[in-house]
Amino acid sequence: MVDVERGALTHRPFGRAGFSVPPVSIGCAPLGDMPEAFAYGVTEEDALATVRAALDSPIPYIDTAALYGDGESERRIGLVLRERGGLPADALLQTKQGRDPRDNDYSGETVKRRMERSLELLGLNRVEIVYLHDPEWTTFEAAMAPGGPVDVLRGFKEQCVIGHLGVAGGPIPVEMQYVETGLFDAVITHNRYTLLNRSADPLLSLAHEQGLAVLNAAPYGSGLLAKGPDAYPRYAYQQASTEMVERVRRLAAICERHGVPLPAVALQFSTRDPRICNTIVGMSKPERLRQTVEYLTTPIPEALWEDLAEVPFDADDPEVNRYRR
Ligand SMILES: NC(=O)c1ccc[n+]([C@@H]2O[C@H](COP(=O)([O-])OP(=O)(O)OC[C@H]3O[C@@H](n4cnc5c(N)ncnc54)[C@H](OP(=O)(O)O)[C@@H]3O)[C@@H](O)[C@H]2O)c1
């Protein structure tokens, strides 16, 4: 493992939950083998090697969801957990529950069935943190109704099958509505607080003020800011616009002038924000762990942040055309 600056890896309080987490966690959406989202597949061999490297890294915090490959990400993680005799004591795992992707049913019964499947696939009888996943696929009223998905997840929490309950989704007004209920311990936003898009800003402030743990997923906008616009011209699971690609080139030129890799800046843009306790980085190769720790600990001169302020960012929803009801 690389030589690391201690400060950059210091654990941060998970809201008011009474425990702390590493500043970065391992996003396991790509491990679900979802070419429709990422435009490439991931073999089981690479997935298992990535999970093993994650558990052996200084940031053994895994983020997955029942939705990723409809159980495939959890199944692959479960294979490694079984090799290790369960979740190691220093590791943390979180998953998410929501719609059934086969028919988009988001009922309480579906969420219950899928939570039970997650426990089976992961080989666990408890998951420390579980999120209501992408609630934009149902209505607030249906999600909050007696016997509905939130009720079911709260039931699992009462039985201590779930330690803490969060909400993880896309549209910021929807996320804010759930945060305001006071029922959630944590919130995940994604692709909406990056060098290219800051539309999550009001959510980060609201959730932080209310004492929730605030997690920022997809600091690379699903890959563009890590792989660069030539190798991967996609943002938030869609083709990036020519204008956005041009902006990334401007950002990259500023980073180059200061001798810092663009992904280090994209990652630390999130980790340096005091409202955010954890940044979720998606990956599907074991070498990403070493690279992520390097990016997390790369010194970045203050002047670089000042220069970046010249480059505009979006404040609207990056996925506006992707939602379905
Ligand atoms: N609704 C929700 O709750 C929600 C939504 C979106 C995301 N998430 C979570 O957040 C995680 C992160 O989001 P994301 O995966 O969509 O996007 P991301 O973290 O912005 O980017 C992930 C991509 O960046 C690449 N990458 C990572 N480190 C790299 C490095 N050092 N060098 C080159 N490329 C690198 C990965 O490539 P390789 O595959 O080649 O490693 C992967 O394709 C997800 O995996 C998921 O766990 C949650």
The ligand as an SDF file (V2000), in Angstrom:
LIG
                    3D

 48 52  0  0  0  0  0  0  0  0999 V2000
  -28.9760    5.9330   -6.2420 N   0  0  0  0  0  0  0  0  0  0  0  0
  -27.8670    5.6640   -5.5800 C   0  0  0  0  0  0  0  0  0  0  0  0
  -27.8680    5.4380   -4.3980 O   0  0  0  0  0  0  0  0  0  0  0  0
  -26.5560    5.6090   -6.3140 C   0  0  0  0  0  0  0  0  0  0  0  0
  -26.4700    6.1060   -7.6090 C   0  0  0  0  0  0  0  0  0  0  0  0
  -25.2440    6.0960   -8.2360 C   0  0  0  0  0  0  0  0  0  0  0  0
  -24.1310    5.5480   -7.6060 C   0  0  0  0  0  0  0  0  0  0  0  0
  -24.2470    5.0100   -6.3530 N   0  0  0  0  0  0  0  0  0  0  0  0
  -23.0810    4.3630   -5.7020 C   0  0  0  0  0  0  0  0  0  0  0  0
  -21.9640    5.1720   -5.8550 O   0  0  0  0  0  0  0  0  0  0  0  0
  -20.9400    4.4720   -6.5420 C   0  0  0  0  0  0  0  0  0  0  0  0
  -20.1480    5.4370   -7.3770 C   0  0  0  0  0  0  0  0  0  0  0  0
  -20.8650    5.8380   -8.5260 O   0  0  0  0  0  0  0  0  0  0  0  0
  -20.4520    5.3510   -9.9870 P   0  0  0  0  0  0  0  0  0  0  0  0
  -19.7390    4.0550   -9.8850 O   0  0  0  0  0  0  0  0  0  0  0  0
  -21.6810    5.3820  -10.7840 O   0  0  0  0  0  0  0  0  0  0  0  0
  -19.5230    6.5240  -10.5170 O   0  0  0  0  0  0  0  0  0  0  0  0
  -18.0790    7.1420  -10.1380 P   0  0  0  0  0  0  0  0  0  0  0  0
  -17.6380    6.7290   -8.7990 O   0  0  0  0  0  0  0  0  0  0  0  0
  -18.1650    8.5900  -10.4290 O   0  0  0  0  0  0  0  0  0  0  0  0
  -17.1750    6.5140  -11.2610 O   0  0  0  0  0  0  0  0  0  0  0  0
  -16.9690    5.1430  -11.3460 C   0  0  0  0  0  0  0  0  0  0  0  0
  -16.1430    4.8900  -12.5660 C   0  0  0  0  0  0  0  0  0  0  0  0
  -14.8760    5.5110  -12.4070 O   0  0  0  0  0  0  0  0  0  0  0  0
  -13.8660    4.6080  -12.7610 C   0  0  0  0  0  0  0  0  0  0  0  0
  -12.7400    4.7680  -11.8590 N   0  0  0  0  0  0  0  0  0  0  0  0
  -12.7490    4.7420  -10.5120 C   0  0  0  0  0  0  0  0  0  0  0  0
  -11.5030    4.9030  -10.0420 N   0  0  0  0  0  0  0  0  0  0  0  0
  -10.6960    5.0290  -11.1290 C   0  0  0  0  0  0  0  0  0  0  0  0
   -9.3110    5.2050  -11.2860 C   0  0  0  0  0  0  0  0  0  0  0  0
   -8.4990    5.2760  -10.2320 N   0  0  0  0  0  0  0  0  0  0  0  0
   -8.8090    5.2810  -12.5420 N   0  0  0  0  0  0  0  0  0  0  0  0
   -9.6210    5.1820  -13.6280 C   0  0  0  0  0  0  0  0  0  0  0  0
  -10.9630    5.0000  -13.5310 N   0  0  0  0  0  0  0  0  0  0  0  0
  -11.4790    4.9270  -12.2930 C   0  0  0  0  0  0  0  0  0  0  0  0
  -14.4440    3.2160  -12.5900 C   0  0  0  0  0  0  0  0  0  0  0  0
  -13.8530    2.4270  -13.5930 O   0  0  0  0  0  0  0  0  0  0  0  0
  -13.5250    0.8700  -13.4860 P   0  0  0  0  0  0  0  0  0  0  0  0
  -14.8610    0.1720  -13.5190 O   0  0  0  0  0  0  0  0  0  0  0  0
  -12.7040    0.6470  -14.7010 O   0  0  0  0  0  0  0  0  0  0  0  0
  -12.7840    0.6300  -12.1950 O   0  0  0  0  0  0  0  0  0  0  0  0
  -15.9210    3.4270  -12.7980 C   0  0  0  0  0  0  0  0  0  0  0  0
  -16.2850    3.2050  -14.1280 O   0  0  0  0  0  0  0  0  0  0  0  0
  -21.6760    3.3870   -7.3320 C   0  0  0  0  0  0  0  0  0  0  0  0
  -20.8190    2.3370   -7.6920 O   0  0  0  0  0  0  0  0  0  0  0  0
  -22.7370    3.0100   -6.3350 C   0  0  0  0  0  0  0  0  0  0  0  0
  -22.1750    2.1400   -5.3640 O   0  0  0  0  0  0  0  0  0  0  0  0
  -25.4340    5.0630   -5.6920 C   0  0  0  0  0  0  0  0  0  0  0  0
  1  2  1  0
  2  3  2  0
  2  4  1  0
  4  5  1  0
  4 48  2  0
  5  6  2  0
  6  7  1  0
  7  8  2  0
  8  9  1  0
  8 48  1  0
  9 10  1  0
  9 46  1  0
 10 11  1  0
 11 12  1  0
 11 44  1  0
 12 13  1  0
 13 14  1  0
 14 15  2  0
 14 16  1  0
 14 17  1  0
 17 18  1  0
 18 19  2  0
 18 20  1  0
 18 21  1  0
 21 22  1  0
 22 23  1  0
 23 24  1  0
 23 42  1  0
 24 25  1  0
 25 26  1  0
 25 36  1  0
 26 27  1  0
 26 35  1  0
 27 28  2  0
 28 29  1  0
 29 30  1  0
 29 35  2  0
 30 31  1  0
 30 32  2  0
 32 33  1  0
 33 34  2  0
 34 35  1  0
 36 37  1  0
 36 42  1  0
 37 38  1  0
 38 39  2  0
 38 40  1  0
 38 41  1  0
 42 43  1  0
 44 45  1  0
 44 46  1  0
 46 47  1  0
M  CHG  2   8   1  16  -1
M  END
$$$$
